[in-house]
Amino acid sequence: MGGVTHAASSRASSPASAPGTGPSVPSVLGLAPVLPVVVLDEAADAVPLARALVAGGLPAIEVTLRTPAALDAIRAIADEVPDAVVGAGTLLNPDQVAAARAAGARFLVSPGWSPRLLGALRDSGLPFLPGVSTASEVVTLLDEGVTELKFFPAEAAGGTAYLTSLAAPLPQARFCPTGGITLASAPGYLALPNVGCVGGTWMLPADALATKDWARIERLAHEAAALRG
């Protein structure tokens, strides 16, 4: 299963399972063509939502640490949905990295990075995707042994044209573009040789979440999962 996950360097420790999770994840980017980016206000919604996404063919789920319910949501999914590979997103500091790992996250995602945050991501032993939006950031992380990255905010930072420009001089870098991607634009990203998967929210419409329409979310997940046959 190809894709992108953690630092590919002798300086990086091998991925390890967080407490209460399943086996370590060899590659986040290879799990599915689309990584749902989930923002939950109620932890009680986590399990039915995760089950709907998994049933729709999207087993990797990024729960962002943007709400007070996020860590409880990660813990619930890790404990109750064994077929899901739950990760934590919007990580900004080492304390959040530690809390996410303790809650059962099996991969980590950040919108950007700093040396301190990168050190915490690496020390976690989990696969991680640090966020980048410039060629200089990519080069710097490649020098650190990190080859698997989040490209964010994808549409605002140049979209498919920018990633195409990076492919020739930096072929070892692979990306999960996230930010502004839709069902219509996702295939263009997935066709690029340096893209392993895309992150998105279009399969999680606000009205479906509000009404707990898990069947609709499962249908939308099926559409997303079919983008790369």
N, C-alpha and C positions, 0 to 999 in steps of 0.2 A: 504494500500500500504506500504509494508515493506521497510526497507532500512536505510540509514545513512545520517545524515545531520549535525546537529549542536550540541553544548554542551548539554548533557543530565544531567543537574545539576541545583540545585536551584539557583546557582550563575549566570546562564545564563538566559538572558531575552528571552521571547518567540519570535519566528520569526515574523517579521513585513514586510509588503510590502514596497518596495522602491518606490520613487516617479515615477508615470507613469507606474507602473507594475500591474499585476493582483494579485490574492490572494496569500497569503504566501505559501511557498512550505513546506509540512510536511516532506518530505524525498527526498533528492537528489538521494540516491542509489536505491530507488524504482521506479524511473521514467521510466527507460528503461535499458536493459542489457548492453548497450554501451553508454558511454558519449563521443561524438565527441570533440576532442581538436582542436580548430580552431585558426589558425594564419592568419590574414588578412592584406594585404598591402593596400587594397583599401576598404574604408568603403562602397562604392557603391555596392560591391559584397555581403554585409552582408545579405540583405533581400532575394535576390534570393537563396543564399546558405541556409539560415535558412528554407525557404519554402521547398527546396528540401529535407533537412534532416527530417523535420516534416512529409512531405508526405511519406518518407521512413520508418517512425515509430520511429524516434529518436527525441523526443521533447526537451530533455535537451541538451543544447549546451554550452560548455565552450569556451568563447572567451578569449584567453590569452592576457595579457597586455605586449606583446613583440614588438608591432609596434605602431607608432603614430596614426594609424587608429583605434586602438582597442576600445577606449571609444566611438567614434562616431558609430562604428559598433554595440556595445552593445545598444546604445541609439536607433539606427534605428530598430534593431530587437525587442526591447521592445515596441516601438511605432507602428510597422507595421506588426508584425507577432504574433498575440494574442495566437496562439496555441503553440508557442515556450516558453520554460522556459530557459531564457538566463542567464548565469552566467559568472563571471569573474575569470580568472585563472592567474597563475604566479604573485600572489600578494606577495609583499616583505616588505611592510611598511604600517603604518596607513594611510598615505596620499592616497595611491592607494586604500585602502579599502573604504575610504570616497568617492573618485572619482568614483569608480565602483558602489557604491550604488546610488550615485546621477545620474549616467547615466542610471540606471534602472536594474542593475543586481539583480537577485533574489536568487542567491547563490554565494558563494565565495570559491575559491580553492587556496591553496598555495603549493609550492614545498617543503617547510619546515616550521619551525616555530621558534619564539622566544617569550619570555614572553610579550614583547611589541606588537608584531604582534598578538599574541593570544588574548590579551586584546582588540585590535581594532576589530578583527573578532567577538568576543563575543559581544562587545558593538554595533556592527552594527545592531543587531537584526535579521540578515539573517542567514539561514543555511550555514554552512561552513565545509570544509574538509581540515584540516591542514595536511601537508605532513610529513610522517615518513619513516624511513628505518631501524630502529633498535628496538629490544625489549625494551630497556631502554626508548626510546622516547614514545613508546606505553604505558608503565607503568606510565610514568610521566603525559601523557595526560589523562589517565584513572583517575589518582588521581585528575586531574583538572575537572573531570566530562565530558570529551569529549570521546565519544565511537565510533564516525564515522570519519574515517581517510582516507587520500590518502596514498597509499603505492607507494613510488617513490624513485629512478627509479626501477620499478618492476623487470624487467629482470636482470639488473645489480646487484640488491640488494638481489637476491636469488630466485626470481620467486615463482612458486607454492610450491616448497619444503620448502621455508622459511615461507610462509603463513600457510602451513600445520603444521609446527612446532609451530607456535604461537597459533593455534586454541585451543589446549588442556589447556595450562596454562592461556590463556587470552581469554576465550570464549566470553566475553562481547564486545570485539573490533570487528568492522566490517570495511571492506576496499573497496576502489575503487583503485585497482592497475592500474598504468599508467606508461608507459615508455617501449618502445620496444615490445609492445603487437601487435599481428597480428591476422588476421582472423583465422589462423590455431591454434594459441596458446590460443586465448580467451576462447574457451570452457573449457579448463583445469582450468583456473581461476574461471570461473563461476560455475563450479561444486563444489567448495569449500564452506563449510558452513559459513565461515567468510567473504565471498566476496559478496557484494551487486550488483556491476556492475564493468565494466572495462572502463578505458579511452583509447582512441586510435585515430590514424590519418589515418588508412589505407583506410577508406571510403572517404578520402579527398586527392586523389593523386594530386601531383603538376601539372601534365599536364592537368588534368580536371579543376583545379582551373584556370590555365593560359588561357585555351580556353573557360572558363565559360560553361563547359559541365554539366549543372545542372541535366540533365536527367540521366547521368552516375552516378553522386553522389547520386541521389535518388535510383538508382538500388543497389548501394553498401550499402546504408543505409538500404534498405530492407533486404539484406543478413545479416547485423549486427544485426538488430532487431530480426531476426528469430533465433538467437543463443540460446535464452532461450525461449522455447515455453510456 
